[in-house]
Amino acid sequence: MESALYDSMLKDEAYAMIDVLPKDQWMAVSALFQKLEAKGTRVFYHSLRVGSLVGIIDRFLGIESDDLLAGGYLHDVGKVKIPLRILEKTGTWTNNDRTIMKRHVLTGYRMLKECGLADAADIMVFHHWFQIPRYPRRIPKPDYSHNLNRVRFCGRIVALADCYDALHRNNAWPEGIVLDSSQIRNKMFALNLDQSQLIGKLYNAGIFV
């Protein structure tokens, strides 16, 4: 019951946060939310948690970007095209599984472009680009109205939020291993050395716990 209540509140919060978007963008994001939810609760609620966290970081840093917010909530929208047998797999992944999963980034990028969310697409395409190994290998040339450094930094925020939520998932590591808050904190710094100062600020502010 508590989990269902939390999920309901998370969904209500997501719709409240995207309510600031222009009407055409709101309609596009809302339609893609429905596709994510239809794909399965694991993907959908992960997307909502990451989007919510991106929104909090966005306000904390004073960026106030609608495109960053949409990119955070829809960073994994390309997973609607990934087979459930891979999305819901809890055992060892094969190299082929990983190859198929990696397609979600550029698939989602194209979906956002087609829905008129081009600037959000230019941000979300970076959300696996800072890890090792990074992907996609080649980032499409952005149509974003601001400079590439801004786009990349916004993408970095999405990547941090995605990493943080992944470390809290029970299925992020071998079966039976659940990381405690101290282990998660250490891994956040170890996996994101280029953003250690920002991560420290987010922990000090209570945004990361």
C-alpha positions as CSV (number, residue, x, y, z in Angstrom):
1,M,0.0,0.0,0.0
2,E,2.8,2.4,0.9
3,S,4.5,1.7,-2.4
4,A,1.3,2.3,-4.4
5,L,0.7,5.6,-2.5
6,Y,4.3,6.7,-3.2
7,D,3.9,5.9,-6.9
8,S,0.7,7.8,-7.1
9,M,2.3,10.8,-5.4
10,L,5.3,10.6,-7.7
11,K,3.0,10.6,-10.7
12,D,1.0,13.6,-9.4
13,E,4.2,15.4,-8.8
14,A,5.4,14.7,-12.3
15,Y,2.3,16.2,-13.9
16,A,2.5,19.2,-11.6
17,M,6.1,19.8,-12.6
18,I,5.5,19.6,-16.3
19,D,2.5,21.9,-15.9
20,V,5.0,24.8,-16.3
21,L,5.7,23.7,-19.9
22,P,4.2,25.5,-22.9
23,K,0.9,23.7,-24.0
24,D,2.4,22.0,-27.1
25,Q,5.3,20.7,-25.0
26,W,3.0,19.6,-22.2
27,M,0.9,17.6,-24.6
28,A,4.0,15.9,-26.1
29,V,5.5,15.0,-22.7
30,S,2.1,13.8,-21.4
31,A,1.6,11.5,-24.4
32,L,5.1,10.1,-24.0
33,F,4.4,9.5,-20.3
34,Q,1.5,7.4,-21.3
35,K,3.7,5.3,-23.6
36,L,6.2,4.8,-20.8
37,E,3.6,3.8,-18.3
38,A,2.1,1.3,-20.8
39,K,5.6,-0.3,-21.2
40,G,5.8,-1.1,-17.5
41,T,6.0,0.3,-14.0
42,R,9.8,-0.2,-13.6
43,V,10.7,2.0,-16.6
44,F,7.9,4.5,-15.9
45,Y,8.6,5.2,-12.2
46,H,12.4,5.2,-12.8
47,S,11.8,7.9,-15.4
48,L,9.6,9.9,-12.9
49,R,12.1,9.6,-10.1
50,V,14.9,10.8,-12.4
51,G,12.8,13.6,-13.8
52,S,11.8,14.8,-10.3
53,L,15.4,14.8,-9.2
54,V,16.5,16.7,-12.3
55,G,13.8,19.3,-11.6
56,I,15.1,19.7,-8.0
57,I,18.7,20.1,-9.2
58,D,17.5,22.5,-11.9
59,R,15.9,24.8,-9.3
60,F,18.8,24.4,-6.9
61,L,21.3,25.6,-9.5
62,G,19.0,28.3,-10.8
63,I,19.0,27.0,-14.4
64,E,15.2,26.9,-14.7
65,S,15.2,25.1,-18.0
66,D,12.0,23.6,-19.4
67,D,14.1,21.6,-21.8
68,L,16.2,20.1,-19.0
69,L,13.1,19.1,-17.1
70,A,11.5,17.4,-20.1
71,G,14.9,15.7,-20.9
72,G,15.1,14.4,-17.4
73,Y,11.6,12.9,-17.4
74,L,11.9,11.5,-20.8
75,H,15.6,10.4,-20.8
76,D,14.6,6.7,-21.1
77,V,11.6,7.1,-23.4
78,G,13.4,5.1,-26.1
79,K,13.0,2.0,-23.8
80,V,9.4,1.8,-25.1
81,K,11.0,0.2,-28.2
82,I,13.1,-2.3,-26.2
83,P,11.7,-5.8,-25.7
84,L,10.4,-6.6,-22.2
85,R,12.5,-9.7,-22.0
86,I,15.5,-7.4,-21.8
87,L,14.0,-4.6,-19.8
88,E,12.8,-7.0,-17.1
89,K,15.8,-9.3,-17.1
90,T,17.3,-9.8,-13.6
91,G,20.0,-12.3,-14.6
92,T,23.2,-11.9,-16.4
93,W,23.0,-9.8,-19.6
94,T,24.6,-11.1,-22.8
95,N,26.6,-8.8,-25.1
96,N,23.6,-8.8,-27.5
97,D,21.3,-7.7,-24.6
98,R,23.6,-4.8,-23.9
99,T,23.8,-3.8,-27.6
100,I,20.0,-3.8,-27.9
101,M,19.6,-1.8,-24.6
102,K,22.0,0.9,-25.8
103,R,19.8,1.6,-28.7
104,H,17.3,3.3,-26.3
105,V,19.3,6.6,-26.3
106,L,19.2,7.4,-30.0
107,T,15.7,5.9,-30.3
108,G,14.5,8.2,-27.6
109,Y,16.4,11.1,-29.2
110,R,14.5,10.6,-32.4
111,M,11.2,10.2,-30.7
112,L,11.6,13.6,-28.9
113,K,12.7,15.3,-32.1
114,E,9.6,13.9,-33.9
115,C,7.4,15.2,-31.0
116,G,8.7,18.7,-31.3
117,L,11.0,18.4,-28.2
118,A,14.2,19.0,-30.1
119,D,16.0,20.9,-27.3
120,A,15.1,18.2,-24.7
121,A,16.4,15.6,-27.1
122,D,19.7,17.4,-27.4
123,I,20.1,17.2,-23.6
124,M,18.9,13.6,-23.0
125,V,21.2,12.1,-25.6
126,F,24.1,12.7,-23.3
127,H,22.7,10.8,-20.3
128,H,25.0,7.7,-20.9
129,W,27.8,9.6,-22.5
130,F,29.8,10.4,-19.4
131,Q,30.1,6.8,-18.1
132,I,32.6,4.1,-19.1
133,P,32.1,2.8,-21.7
134,R,30.2,5.8,-23.0
135,Y,27.4,5.7,-25.6
136,P,26.3,6.6,-28.1
137,R,29.8,7.0,-29.6
138,R,28.8,9.9,-31.7
139,I,26.5,12.6,-30.4
140,P,24.2,14.1,-33.1
141,K,24.9,17.8,-33.8
142,P,22.5,19.7,-31.6
143,D,19.8,22.1,-32.8
144,Y,19.8,23.7,-29.4
145,S,19.7,27.5,-29.3
146,H,22.4,27.7,-26.6
147,N,26.0,26.7,-26.8
148,L,27.2,23.1,-26.7
149,N,28.7,23.4,-23.2
150,R,25.3,24.3,-21.8
151,V,23.7,21.4,-23.5
152,R,26.4,19.0,-22.3
153,F,26.1,20.3,-18.7
154,C,22.4,19.8,-18.7
155,G,22.9,16.3,-20.1
156,R,25.4,15.8,-17.2
157,I,22.7,16.7,-14.7
158,V,20.4,14.1,-16.2
159,A,23.2,11.5,-16.1
160,L,23.9,12.2,-12.4
161,A,20.2,11.9,-11.5
162,D,20.0,8.6,-13.5
163,C,23.1,7.2,-11.8
164,Y,21.8,8.2,-8.4
165,D,18.5,6.4,-8.9
166,A,20.1,3.4,-10.5
167,L,22.3,2.9,-7.4
168,H,19.2,2.8,-5.3
169,R,17.6,0.0,-7.3
170,N,17.8,-3.5,-5.9
171,N,18.4,-4.8,-9.4
172,A,21.3,-2.5,-10.2
173,W,23.8,-4.9,-8.8
174,P,24.2,-8.7,-8.6
175,E,21.2,-10.5,-7.0
176,G,21.1,-10.1,-3.2
177,I,23.3,-7.0,-3.0
178,V,21.6,-3.8,-1.8
179,L,23.9,-0.8,-1.3
180,D,23.5,1.3,1.8
181,S,23.6,5.1,1.8
182,S,27.3,5.3,2.5
183,Q,28.1,2.9,-0.3
184,I,25.9,4.8,-2.7
185,R,27.6,8.1,-1.7
186,N,31.0,6.6,-2.3
187,K,30.0,5.2,-5.7
188,M,28.4,8.5,-6.7
189,F,31.8,10.2,-6.3
190,A,33.8,7.3,-7.7
191,L,31.6,7.1,-10.9
192,N,31.4,10.9,-11.4
193,L,34.8,12.3,-10.6
194,D,34.4,15.2,-12.9
195,Q,31.4,16.4,-10.9
196,S,32.6,15.8,-7.3
197,Q,32.2,19.4,-6.3
198,L,28.5,19.5,-7.5
199,I,27.8,16.1,-5.9
200,G,29.2,17.4,-2.6
201,K,26.9,20.4,-2.8
202,L,23.9,18.2,-3.5
203,Y,24.6,16.0,-0.5
204,N,25.2,19.1,1.7
205,A,21.9,20.5,0.5
206,G,20.0,17.3,1.3
207,I,19.1,16.7,-2.3
208,F,21.2,13.5,-2.4
209,V,20.9,11.6,0.9
